[in-house]
Structures are given as C-alpha cells and as structure tokens.
Amino acid sequence: MRIALIHYSALPLVGGVESVMDTQARLMAEDGQQVRVVAGRGAQQDERIPFVQVPLVDSRHPQVLAVKAELDRGRVPQEFEQIRTALFDRLVQVFVDTDVIVAHNVCSLHKNLPLTAALQRLSEEPGSPRLILWHHDLAWLSPRYQAELHPGYPWDLLRRDWPGVTQVVVSRQRQEQLAELLMIPAGSIAVIPNSLDARPFLKLDPQSWELSERLGLAAAWPLLLLPVRITPRKNIELALRALAVLRESFPAAVLLVTGPLGPHNPHNQTYLEQLLALRQELGLERAAFFFAEESHEYLPYAVIADFYRLADALLFPSFEEGFGIPILEAGLSRLPVFCSDIPPLRDLGGDQAVYFSPQADPETVAALIYENLSSDRAFALHARVRTTFTWDRIYAERIRPVLRGSWRQDHEETIFLHRFPEDPGPGGVGMPE
C-alpha cells in the first residue's frame, strides 16, 4: 500500500502531532508499506520514508499567514483561492501514485484553510486516493479559536462531513464532540488513541528489549520478578505453584527467574531440571521463564535493573537469606514486595512488604498477591498502559484496519477499560470482598 501522511510540519520540529506522525510512518514502513511524509517544514528522519516538502502546506508560510490574518477577521481575500489552487495542483502531483492520504489535524484546525480546501476538493476528484482525516484538535469546539471562526466557506469545511472520507479521532471525548459537530453517528468515527514507545521512555538496554519482545512480556499482568540464582534454598518451586494458582484469576500472569545456576553446587543442574519438569506439569511453559535455560552467565546488571522497571511485583520465596538485596532494589523501583517471612527479609521490608511462610501453600501466596494487586490502582494503570497503549498493538488492532478500509466499530471501548477478571469461582483466588 502506498501511503502519504500530511501535516503542516514534521520532525525535527518538535510537537505532539509531528511525533505521532513520525511514529506512525515508521510503523507503516515496518509493516511493509510504502510511506512518505508531506509537510511544509521538516526533514527526512528515516531512510525508508521519503520527505516531500511543499512550502505552502506550512501554517507559518508568509502567504498563508497573510491570508489567515484576513480570514480571522471574517474576510476571504483573493489570495485565498490562488493559494488553494496552487496547493491543489501541487498535491495532485505529490499524491499521483498514492493509495491512502492520512491528513493529521489539517482538516479540523484553521491554521491553513487553503490547504483544507485543497484537500476537500481533492477528495471529490474521481480516482483520488482514499482520504483519512485524523483529528487531534477541533477548532470549532475550542473557546480560544471562536473569534477567528465565522459562518460560511471556508470555515465551515472544518465542521462538515466530507463524503467518502474516513474520520479518526484520538479519544472518546473527541469522538462524541466530532459526532455532534458533524451531525453524524459516533459509531462512524474511529477512535485510535496515541500511545507510548516503552523502549526509549524507559531507556531499556537492547538486550532487555530483545528479551521482553521475544517472551511477549508486554502482554503480562502481573509480571512477577524473581531475581535469584537457581539453587534449592531459593524455593522457586513455591513461586511456580503460586503462579499456577494466580493464573486462575490473572490469566496473563508471568514469572521471570533471572539468575543462572548457583556456581558452587553441581546438583543445581538437577534442581533446574526438576523446576522445568514442574513447569511442564503445571502448564506454565509460556508463563514461567528461566534465563538459566539460555545462558550460564549472569545477566548484566543494567538488564536486571530494566526488569525491575518492567515488572509489577517482586516475588521472593526463599527458605533462607543472609541479607536480601532484591528487597532494596524493589524498594528503589517502587515495586510491591511479596517475600518469605524470615528475619533478614523482614528487617529490610519492615511494614512495607507482604510476607508469607516459605512453607505456605501456593493458594495462600497467590491470594496475597491477588488481593494486594487487585486493589492497587498504580498496578492497574501500569498493566493497562503496558498491555494496551503500545504503538505495536495500536497499529495492529486499529491503524492497519483503518488503512485497509476494513475498520469496524467492534470493541471501540475496550482499549480504555482494563478490569480485573470476574470471580473465577471454586478453585480460583477470587475477588476480594
């Protein structure tokens, strides 16, 4: 598919819409699409994505600003039609080999109404590319713009439903507002929220990112971290059994055991094999991961630190410890701590950790985790952002269907909701009272 994204400006100019458009262009290119960015100012950011500069697209072009000054006073100057015609003729050339045009904000704001009018005319041309109007802001509904908007053409282009175009907004509120403004059903407007790229935001090490992607950790909630060596005194079998119970209420729960084999006891290899057999018996092959399966070396400390940032809780069921550094690391990372009730760990965790006997049954441990996390709003938000508001998921579930023209109003609200599972009944942990 040949796609063009257009906005007044593009990176390296810094702005929210510019950043979103750049991310979307990269996602489309990674999906195998032929993508270009069209703007009045900016520069090429990715060798796969050509940048096409059309100066009159810029909202700050001197001629555009002069026309806007007249429009803001309610007058349509002669130069308006001249710029609109010049833009139309140039965009016809730019989009000659394009299947889809994605216009970001330029058909809902009045920053360059000649451009808006040129795109509206283009949308009426037989055989023109399919046009997606992507609205971040709505000028007609913003109090600060009311003095600059007037009845009639061209201002009414911003509050008219153009036949044959696809309307996209970034939030449910914008969906409701646009539906009222255009007098169309809200269900005919696609909601595609902006998102985050976790890797640069969290400053993840490349190895951490590769492991997270390969293991599908973005979909885990909760993600339980067990940063210990593989040795029997760490009581890892209790963590596995508790995970199996917890997944009856948190089906996406995942356990990460990050350490290598303990270096001083040859029987630790046998212990790992026992743990892997238990994992298989419990059906946790895609839910419990041992990095010791891949390497006998310690993960770099930077990678371990990354997993503290990615995790939702520390699970630390050791029979014995001399100290307990993971408790301190979890505290520094603001992670909830679920650990054995043994003196060294209680000294470190104080009243800020949740304790259980290392001989506890798995149901007890799972219930403690569930009851605490299910009432933790920070965990719920963290889980929702990590599992839902990722650009990869937004692209696969929302952007790609809109580009293909196959979007439907199926689960429009699910992306904004992230409820815990209902009471699983007998055998499950259940909802707290």
LUMZANU-460079 format. One record per residue: x, y, z of N, C-alpha, C in turn. Coordinates in steps of 0.2 Angstrom, whole numbers. Example, Ala and Ser with C-alpha at 12.3 -4.5 7.8 and 13.67 -1.06 7.14 Angstrom:
2
REC  n.east  n.north   n.up  ca.east  ca.north  ca.up  c.east  c.north   c.up
REC      66      -28     39       62       -22     39      66      -16     39
REC      64      -11     35       68        -5     36      64        0     39
***
This chain:
433
REC  n.east  n.north   n.up  ca.east  ca.north  ca.up  c.east  c.north   c.up
REC       4       -6      0        0         0      0       4        6      0
REC       2       11     -4        6        17     -4       3       23      0
REC       6       25      5        3        29     10       7       36     10
REC       3       41     11        6        48     12       3       51     18
REC       7       53     23        5        57     29       6       64     28
REC       1       69     30        2        76     28       0       80     35
REC       5       85     36        3        89     42       7       96     40
REC       6      101     44        9       107     42      16      107     43
REC      19      103     48       26       102     49      28       95     51
REC      34       93     51       36        87     53      43       87     57
REC      45       82     60       51        82     63      56       83     58
REC      62       87     61       64        88     68      60       93     72
REC      55       97     69       51       101     73      48       97     78
REC      48      100     84       46        96     90      38       98     91
REC      34       93     91       27        94     93      24       87     93
REC      18       87     97       14        81     98      12       78     92
REC       9       82     87        7        79     81      12       76     77
REC      18       80     76       24        79     72      27       72     75
REC      27       71     82       30        65     84      25       59     83
REC      19       60     83       14        54     82      14       52     75
REC      15       57     70       15        56     63      21       52     61
REC      27       54     65       33        51     63      33       43     66
REC      30       42     71       30        35     74      25       31     69
REC      20       34     67       15        30     63      18       29     56
REC      22       33     54       26        32     47      31       26     48
REC      34       26     54       39        21     55      35       14     56
REC      30       14     59       26         8     60      23        5     53
REC      21       10     49       19         8     42      25        5     38
REC      30        8     38       36         6     35      38       -1     37
REC      38       -2     44       40        -9     46      35      -14     44
REC      29      -12     43       24       -16     41      24      -18     33
REC      29      -15     30       30       -16     23      26      -11     18
REC      24       -6     21       20        -1     17      25        4     14
REC      23        7      8       27        12      5      25       19      8
REC      29       22     12       26        28     16      30       34     14
REC      27       40     14       30        46     13      27       51     18
REC      31       56     20       28        61     24      29       68     20
REC      23       71     20       22        78     16      21       83     21
REC      25       89     21       24        94     26      27      100     23
REC      26      106     26       28       112     24      35      113     26
REC      37      111     32       43       111     35      45      104     38
REC      52      103     39       54        97     42      59       94     38
REC      61       88     39       67        84     35      66       77     36
REC      69       73     32       68        66     32      72       63     38
REC      68       58     41       70        56     48      72       48     47
REC      70       45     42       71        38     41      72       36     34
REC      78       33     32       80        32     25      74       28     21
REC      70       24     25       64        21     22      58       25     20
REC      58       32     23       52        36     22      54       43     19
REC      53       43     13       54        50      9      51       56     13
REC      54       61     13       51        68     15      49       72      9
REC      43       74      8       42        79      2      40       85      5
REC      44       90      4       42        97      6      38      101      1
REC      32      103      4       28       108      0      27      114      4
REC      31      119      2       31       125      7      24      128      9
REC      19      128      4       13       131      6       9      127     10
REC      11      121     12        7       117     17       9      120     24
REC      14      123     25       16       126     31      11      131     34
REC       9      130     40        4       135     43       8      142     44
REC      14      142     44       18       148     45      21      151     39
REC      19      148     33       22       151     27      19      159     27
REC      23      163     25       21       170     25      15      172     21
REC      14      169     15        7       170     11       1      167     15
REC       2      161     18       -3       158     22      -5      162     28
REC       0      165     31       -1       169     37      -5      175     35
REC      -3      178     29       -6       184     27     -14      183     26
REC     -15      177     23      -22       175     21     -26      174     28
REC     -22      170     32      -26       169     39     -28      175     42
REC     -23      180     42      -25       186     46     -31      189     43
REC     -33      189     37      -39       191     34     -45      187     36
REC     -44      180     35      -49       176     37     -51      176     44
REC     -46      178     49      -48       178     56     -53      184     57
REC     -52      189     52      -57       195     53     -64      194     49
REC     -64      188     46      -71       186     43     -71      188     36
REC     -65      190     33      -64       191     26     -61      186     22
REC     -63      184     16      -60       179     12     -56      183      6
REC     -49      184      7      -46       188      2     -45      184     -5
REC     -43      188    -10      -42       185    -17     -37      180    -16
REC     -32      181    -12      -26       176    -12     -28      170    -10
REC     -33      169     -6      -36       163     -3     -36      158     -9
REC     -40      160    -14      -41       155    -20     -35      153    -24
REC     -30      158    -24      -24       157    -28     -20      152    -24
REC     -20      152    -17      -16       148    -14     -19      141    -14
REC     -26      141    -13      -29       134    -13     -28      131    -20
REC     -28      134    -26      -27       131    -32     -20      129    -33
REC     -15      133    -31       -8       131    -31      -7      125    -27
REC     -10      124    -21       -9       118    -17     -12      112    -20
REC     -18      113    -23      -22       108    -26     -18      105    -32
REC     -15      109    -36      -11       107    -42      -5      103    -39
REC      -2      106    -34        5       103    -32       3       96    -28
REC      -2       96    -24       -4        89    -21      -6       84    -26
REC     -10       86    -31      -11        81    -36      -5       78    -39
REC       0       82    -40        7        79    -42      10       74    -36
REC      10       77    -30       13        73    -25       9       66    -24
REC       3       66    -24       -1        60    -22      -3       56    -29
REC       0       57    -34       -2        54    -40      -1       46    -40
REC       3       44    -36        4        37    -35       3       34    -28
REC      -2       37    -25       -4        36    -18     -11       33    -17
REC     -11       28    -13      -17        24    -12     -21       28     -6
REC     -18       30     -1      -21        32      5     -17       39      7
REC     -21       44      9      -18        50     12     -21       50     19
REC     -16       51     24      -18        52     31     -17       59     33
REC     -22       63     34      -21        71     35     -22       72     42
REC     -16       74     46      -16        75     53     -18       82     54
REC     -24       83     57      -26        89     60     -27       95     55
REC     -25       94     49      -26       100     44     -33      101     42
REC     -38       96     44      -45        97     42     -49       98     48
REC     -46      100     53      -50       101     59     -48      108     62
REC     -42      110     60      -40       117     63     -40      122     57
REC     -39      128     59      -40       133     54     -33      137     53
REC     -28      133     54      -21       136     53     -19      137     46
REC     -22      133     41      -20       134     34     -27      132     30
REC     -32      136     30      -38       134     27     -37      133     19
REC     -33      137     16      -32       135      9     -30      128      8
REC     -26      125     12      -24       118     12     -30      113     13
REC     -34      115     19      -40       112     20     -45      111     14
REC     -45      117     11      -50       117      5     -47      113     -1
REC     -40      113     -2      -37       110     -7     -38      102     -6
REC     -38      100      0      -39        93      1     -46       91      0
REC     -51       95      2      -58        94      1     -59       93     -6
REC     -56       98    -10      -58        97    -17     -54       90    -20
REC     -49       89    -18      -45        83    -20     -50       77    -18
REC     -53       77    -12      -57        71    -10     -63       70    -15
REC     -65       75    -19      -70        74    -23     -68       72    -30
REC     -62       72    -32      -59        70    -38     -60       63    -39
REC     -63       61    -45      -63        54    -47     -57       50    -47
REC     -56       45    -44      -50        41    -43     -45       44    -39
REC     -47       48    -35      -42        51    -30     -40       46    -24
REC     -35       47    -21      -33        42    -15     -38       43    -10
REC     -39       37     -6      -44        37     -1     -41       42      5
REC     -45       46      8      -43        51     12     -45       49     19
REC     -40       49     24      -42        48     31     -40       55     35
REC     -45       58     38      -45        64     42     -43       62     49
REC     -37       63     51      -35        61     58     -35       67     63
REC     -40       68     67      -41        74     71     -38       73     78
REC     -34       78     80      -31        78     87     -35       84     90
REC     -36       89     87      -40        95     90     -45       97     85
REC     -50      101     88      -56       103     84     -57      110     85
REC     -55      114     80      -56       122     81     -62      124     83
REC     -68      122     80      -74       124     81     -77      123     88
REC     -74      119     92      -76       117     99     -71      120    104
REC     -66      124    102      -61       127    106     -63      134    108
REC     -64      136    114      -66       143    115     -60      148    113
REC     -54      146    113      -49       151    111     -49      153    104
REC     -52      149    100      -52       150     92     -59      153     90
REC     -64      154     94      -70       156     92     -70      163     88
REC     -66      167     90      -66       174     87     -63      174     80
REC     -60      168     79      -56       168     72     -60      164     67
REC     -66      161     69      -70       157     65     -77      160     63
REC     -79      159     57      -85       163     55     -90      158     51
REC     -96      160     51     -101       156     47     -99      156     39
REC    -100      150     36      -99       150     29     -92      147     27
REC     -91      147     20      -85       145     17     -79      150     18
REC     -73      148     20      -70       141     21     -71      138     28
REC     -73      142     32      -73       140     39     -77      134     40
REC     -83      133     37      -87       128     38     -84      121     35
REC     -79      121     32      -76       115     30     -74      111     36
REC     -72      114     41      -70       111     47     -76      108     51
REC     -82      109     50      -87       106     53     -93      103     49
REC     -90      101     43      -94        97     38     -91       90     37
REC     -96       86     36      -94        79     35     -93       78     27
REC     -86       77     25      -85        76     18     -87       69     16
REC     -90       69     11      -92        62      8     -86       58      6
REC     -86       51      8      -81        47      6     -75       46     10
REC     -74       51     15      -68        51     19     -69       47     26
REC     -64       45     29      -64        41     35     -62       46     40
REC     -66       46     46      -65        51     51     -61       47     57
REC     -56       50     59      -52        46     65     -51       52     70
REC     -52       50     77      -50        54     82     -46       50     87
REC     -43       54     92      -39        51     97     -41       49    103
REC     -48       51    105      -51        49    111     -58       49    111
REC     -61       46    115      -69        45    115     -72       52    116
REC     -69       57    120      -72        63    120     -72       67    113
REC     -66       66    110      -66        69    103     -71       65     98
REC     -72       59     99      -77        55     95     -84       58     96
REC     -86       59    103      -93        62    104     -93       70    102
REC     -88       73    102      -88        80    100     -88       81     93
REC     -84       77     89      -85        77     82     -91       75     79
REC     -94       69     82     -101        67     80    -106       72     81
REC    -106       76     86     -110        82     87    -109       87     82
REC    -103       89     81     -101        94     76    -103       93     69
REC    -102       87     67     -103        85     60    -110       82     59
REC    -114       81     65     -120        78     65    -120       71     61
REC    -116       67     64     -115        60     61    -115       55     67
REC    -117       49     66     -116        44     71    -109       43     74
REC    -109       43     81     -102        42     84     -99       36     82
REC    -103       31     80     -100        24     78     -97       24     71
REC     -98       30     68      -95        30     61     -88       33     61
REC     -86       35     67      -79        38     69     -75       34     72
REC     -69       32     69      -64        28     73     -60       31     78
REC     -60       28     84      -55        30     89     -49       27     89
REC     -43       30     88      -37        27     88     -32       32     93
REC     -31       30     99      -28        34    104     -20       34    102
REC     -17       39    104      -10        39    104      -7       34    109
REC      -1       33    109        2        28    113       9       30    115
REC      13       25    118       20        26    120      24       21    117
REC      30       23    116       36        18    114      40       17    120
REC      39       11    124       42        10    130      49       10    130
REC      52        7    125       60         7    125      63       13    126
REC      62       19    122       66        25    124      63       28    130
REC      57       27    132       54        30    138      57       27    144
REC      58       21    144       61        18    150      69       17    149
REC      71       19    144       78        19    142      81       11    143
REC      78        7    140       79         0    140      85       -2    136
REC      89       -6    140       95        -9    136      93      -13    130
REC      97      -14    125       95       -18    119      93      -25    121
REC      97      -28    125       96       -35    127      90      -36    131
REC      88      -31    135       82       -31    139      76      -31    134
REC      76      -26    129       71       -25    124      70      -32    120
REC      76      -35    118       75       -41    114      72      -46    118
REC      74      -47    125       71       -52    129      64      -51    130
REC      62      -45    131       55       -43    133      51      -45    126
REC      53      -43    121       49       -44    114      49      -51    113
REC      54      -55    114       54       -62    112      49      -66    117
REC      49      -64    123       45       -68    128      38      -65    128
REC      36      -59    125       30       -57    125      28      -54    131
REC      33      -50    135       31       -48    142      27      -42    142
REC      26      -38    136       21       -33    136      14      -35    138
REC      12      -41    136        6       -44    137       5      -46    144
REC      10      -47    148        9       -50    155       6      -45    160
REC       2      -47    164        0       -44    170      -3      -48    175
REC       0      -49    181        6       -45    183      12      -49    180
REC      17      -45    180       24       -48    178      28      -48    185
REC      29      -55    187       32       -56    194      40      -57    192
REC      44      -54    196       51       -54    195      54      -58    201
REC      58      -63    199       62       -67    204      69      -67    203
REC      73      -62    205       80       -62    203      85      -65    207
REC      84      -72    206       89       -76    211      92      -82    206
REC      98      -84    209      101       -90    206      97      -96    207
REC      98     -101    203       95      -107    203      98     -112    208
REC      95     -112    214       98      -116    219      92     -117    224
REC      92     -123    227       86      -125    231      84     -121    236
REC      88     -117    240       86      -113    245      82     -107    243
REC      82     -106    237       78      -100    234      70     -102    234
REC      69     -109    234       62      -111    235      58     -109    229
REC      61     -110    223       57      -107    217      51     -111    215
REC      51     -118    217       45      -122    216      39     -119    219
REC      39     -115    225       34      -112    228      31     -106    223
REC      36     -103    220       34       -97    215      30     -100    209
REC      33     -106    207       29      -109    201      22     -111    203
REC      21     -114    209       15      -117    211      10     -111    212
REC      13     -106    215        9      -100    216       6      -97    210
REC      11      -96    205        9       -94    198       4      -97    195
REC       4     -104    196       -1      -108    193      -8     -106    196
REC      -8     -105    202      -15      -104    205     -17      -96    204
REC     -12      -92    204      -13       -85    202     -16      -84    195
REC     -14      -88    190      -17       -88    183     -24      -89    183
REC     -27      -93    188      -34       -94    188     -38      -87    188
REC     -35      -82    191      -38       -76    192     -35      -70    188
REC     -28      -71    187      -24       -67    182     -22      -71    177
REC     -25      -72    172      -23       -77    166     -17      -75    163
REC     -15      -69    163       -9       -67    159      -3      -66    164
REC      -4      -68    170        2       -68    175       8      -72    172
REC      14      -69    173       20       -71    171      26      -71    176
REC      30      -76    177       35       -76    182      42      -76    178
REC      47      -72    180       53       -71    177      58      -73    182
REC      62      -78    181       68       -80    186      74      -79    182
REC      78      -74    184       83       -71    180      90      -73    181
REC      91      -77    187       98       -79    188     100      -85    185
REC     107      -86    185      110       -93    182     110      -98    187
REC     113     -104    186      113      -109    191     118     -107    196
REC     117     -109    202      121      -107    208     128     -111    206
REC     134     -107    207      140      -109    205     144     -114    209
REC     141     -116    215      145      -120    220     143     -127    221
REC     137     -128    218      134      -135    219     132     -138    213
REC     135     -144    211      134      -147    205     127     -150    204
REC     123     -150    210      116      -153    210     111     -147    208
REC     114     -141    207      109      -136    205     107     -137    198
REC     110     -141    193      108      -143    187     102     -147    187
REC     102     -152    192       97      -156    193      91     -153    196
REC      92     -148    200       86      -143    203      83     -140    197
REC      87     -137    192       84      -134    187      80     -138    183
REC      82     -144    182       78      -149    178      72     -151    181
REC      72     -151    188       66      -153    192      61     -147    191
REC      64     -141    191       59      -135    190      56     -135    183
REC      60     -137    178       57      -137    171      52     -142    171
REC      53     -148    174       48      -153    174      41     -151    177
REC      42     -147    183       37      -145    187      33     -139    182
REC      37     -135    179       34      -130    175      29     -134    169
REC      32     -139    166       28      -143    161      22     -146    164
REC      23     -149    170       17      -152    174      11     -147    175
REC      13     -141    177        8      -135    178       6     -132    172
REC       9     -133    166        6      -130    160       9     -123    160
REC      15     -121    162       17      -114    163      23     -113    158
REC      23     -117    152       29      -116    148      29     -109    145
REC      23     -106    144       23       -99    141      22      -94    146
REC      23      -96    153       21       -91    158      27      -90    163
REC      31      -95    163       37       -95    168      43      -96    164
REC      48      -91    165       54       -91    161      60      -91    165
REC      65      -95    163       71       -96    167      77      -94    162
REC      80      -88    164       85       -86    159      91      -91    159
REC      91      -95    165       97      -100    165      96     -105    160
REC      90     -106    156       90      -110    151      94     -108    145
REC      95     -101    144       98       -99    139     106      -97    140
REC     108      -96    146      115       -94    147     116      -97    154
REC     123      -98    155      125      -100    162     128      -94    165
REC     128      -88    162      131       -82    164     125      -77    167
REC     128      -73    172      123       -68    175     121      -63    169
REC     115      -61    169      113       -55    165     116      -49    168
REC     118      -45    163      121       -38    165     117      -35    170
REC     120      -31    175      116       -28    180     111      -23    177
REC     113      -20    171      108       -15    168     102      -18    166
REC     103      -25    163       97       -28    161      92      -30    167
REC      95      -32    172       91       -34    178      88      -28    181
REC      91      -22    181       88       -16    183      82      -14    178
REC      83      -16    172       77       -14    167      71      -19    169
REC      72      -25    171       66       -29    173      63      -27    179
REC      67      -24    183       63       -21    189      59      -15    187
REC      60      -12    182       56        -6    179      50       -9    175
REC      51      -15    172       46       -18    168      41      -22    173
REC      43      -24    178       39       -29    182      34      -25    186
REC      29      -30    189       24       -27    193      25      -29    200
REC      29      -34    202       30       -35    209      36      -40    209
REC      39      -40    215       44       -44    217      41      -50    221
REC      43      -56    219       41       -62    222      47      -66    224
REC      48      -67    231       55       -69    234      53      -74    239
REC      53      -80    238       50       -85    242      56      -89    246
REC      62      -87    247       67       -90    249      66      -94    256
REC      69     -100    257       69      -103    263      74      -99    268
REC      80      -97    265       85       -93    269      88      -88    265
REC      90      -83    268       94       -77    265      99      -74    271
REC     105      -73    268      109       -69    273     108      -62    273
REC     105      -59    268      103       -52    268      97      -51    264
REC      97      -50    257       91       -49    253      91      -43    249
REC      97      -42    245       97       -36    240      91      -35    236
REC      88      -40    233       82       -39    229      76      -34    233
REC      76      -35    239       71       -31    243      73      -24    242
REC      79      -22    243       81       -15    242      80      -12    235
REC      82      -17    230       81       -15    223      74      -14    221
REC      69      -18    224       62       -17    223      60      -11    226
REC      62       -9    232       60        -3    235      62        3    231
REC      68        3    228       71         8    224      67        9    218
REC      64        3    215       60         3    209      52        4    211
REC      50        5    217       43         6    219      39        0    217
REC      42       -6    218       39       -12    216      36      -15    223
REC      30      -18    223       27       -21    228      31      -27    230
REC      32      -29    236       36       -35    238      32      -40    241
REC      33      -46    239       30       -52    242      35      -57    243
REC      37      -58    250       43       -62    251      42      -66    257
REC      46      -71    258       46       -75    264      47      -71    271
REC      43      -74    276       44       -71    282      49      -74    286
REC      55      -72    284       62       -74    288      65      -67    290
REC      69      -68    295       71       -62    299      75      -57    294
REC      80      -59    290       83       -54    286      79      -50    281
REC      74      -54    278       69       -50    274      64      -46    277
REC      62      -48    283       58       -43    287      61      -37    290
REC      68      -38    291       72       -32    293      72      -27    288
REC      73      -29    282       73       -25    276      66      -22    274
REC      62      -27    274       55       -25    271      51      -21    276
REC      52      -22    282       48       -19    288      41      -20    287
REC      37      -14    287       30       -14    286      28      -13    279
REC      33      -13    275       31       -11    268      31      -17    263
REC      32      -23    266       32       -29    261      26      -33    264
REC      24      -38    260       19       -43    261      23      -50    262
REC      21      -53    268       25       -59    270      21      -65    270
REC      24      -71    269       21       -77    269      27      -82    272
REC      24      -88    274       29       -93    277      32      -96    270
REC      39      -98    270       41      -101    265      38     -108    264
REC      35     -111    269       31      -117    269      24     -116    267
REC      22     -110    265       15      -109    264      13     -113    258
REC       6     -114    258        3      -117    252       3     -112    246
REC       3     -114    240        3      -110    234      -4     -105    234
REC      -9     -108    237      -15      -104    237     -15      -98    241
REC     -11      -99    247      -10       -93    251      -6      -88    248
REC      -1      -90    245        4       -85    242       0      -81    236
REC      -4      -85    232       -7       -82    226     -13      -77    229
REC     -16      -79    234      -21       -75    237     -18      -68    239
REC     -12      -68    242       -9       -62    245      -8      -58    239
REC      -5      -61    234       -3       -57    228      -9      -54    225
REC     -14      -58    224      -20       -56    220     -24      -50    224
REC     -25      -51    231      -28       -46    235     -25      -40    235
REC     -18      -40    235      -15       -33    235     -14      -30    229
REC     -13      -34    223      -13       -30    217     -19      -28    214
REC     -24      -32    216      -31       -30    213     -34      -24    216
REC     -31      -22    221      -33       -16    224     -28      -10    223
REC     -23      -11    220      -18        -6    219     -19       -3    212
REC     -21        4    212      -23         7    206     -17        9    202
REC     -11        9    205       -5        11    201      -3        4    197
REC      -4       -2    200       -3        -8    196      -8       -8    190
REC     -14       -7    192      -19        -7    187     -18       -3    181
REC     -16        3    182      -14         8    177      -8        6    173
REC      -3        4    177        4         1    174       2       -5    169
REC      -2       -9    172       -4       -15    167      -8      -13    161
REC     -12       -8    162      -16        -6    156     -12       -3    151
REC      -7        2    153       -3         5    149       2        0    145
REC       5       -4    149       10        -9    146       7      -14    141
REC       1      -16    143       -3       -21    138      -7      -18    133
REC      -9      -12    134      -14        -9    129     -11       -3    125
REC      -8        2    128       -6         8    125       1        7    122
REC       2        2    118        9         1    115       7        3    107
REC      12        6    104       11         8     97      10        1     93
REC      14       -4     94       13       -10     90       6      -13     91
REC       3      -13     97       -4       -15     97      -9      -11     94
REC      -8       -4     95      -12         1     92     -12        0     84
REC      -6       -1     82       -5        -1     75      -9       -8     72
REC      -7      -13     75      -10       -20     73     -18      -20     73
REC     -20      -17     79      -28       -18     80     -32      -12     78
REC     -29       -6     76      -33         0     75     -30        3     68
REC     -24        4     68      -22         8     62     -22        4     56
REC     -19       -2     56      -19        -6     50     -26       -7     47
REC     -31       -9     51      -38        -9     48     -41       -3     45
REC     -39        3     48      -41         9     45     -38       10     39
REC     -31        9     38      -28        10     32     -31        5     26
REC     -33       -1     28      -35        -5     23     -43       -4     22
REC     -46        0     25      -53         2     24     -57       -4     27
REC     -55       -8     32      -58       -13     35     -60      -12     42
REC     -60       -6     44      -61        -4     51     -69       -5     52
REC     -70       -8     58      -77        -9     60     -78       -6     68
REC     -83       -4     70      -85        -2     77     -86       -9     81
REC     -81      -12     83      -82       -19     86     -81      -18     94
REC     -75      -16     96      -73       -16    103     -70       -9    104
REC     -74       -4    102      -71         3    102     -69        5    109
REC     -73        3    114      -71         5    121     -66        1    125
REC     -65       -5    122      -61       -10    126     -54       -7    128
REC     -51       -3    123      -44         0    124     -44        4    130
REC     -50        7    132      -50        12    138     -52        8    144
REC     -53        2    144      -55        -2    150     -51       -7    152
REC     -49       -8    158      -44       -14    160     -46      -16    166
REC     -52      -20    166      -54       -23    173     -51      -29    175
REC     -51      -31    181      -48       -37    183     -54      -42    182
REC     -52      -49    181      -56       -54    179     -62      -55    185
REC     -68      -57    183      -73       -58    187     -71      -64    192
REC     -74      -65    197      -73       -70    202     -73      -77    198
REC     -67      -81    199      -67       -87    195     -71      -93    198
REC     -73      -92    204      -77       -97    207     -73     -102    211
REC     -75     -108    212      -72      -113    216     -65     -114    213
REC     -60     -115    217      -53      -116    214     -49     -110    213
REC     -52     -104    212      -49       -98    210     -47      -94    216
REC     -43      -89    215      -42       -85    221     -48      -80    222
REC     -51      -78    217      -57       -74    218     -56      -67    220
REC     -61      -63    219      -61       -56    220     -61      -55    228
REC     -58      -50    230      -58       -48    237     -65      -45    239
REC     -67      -46    245      -73       -43    247     -73      -36    247
***
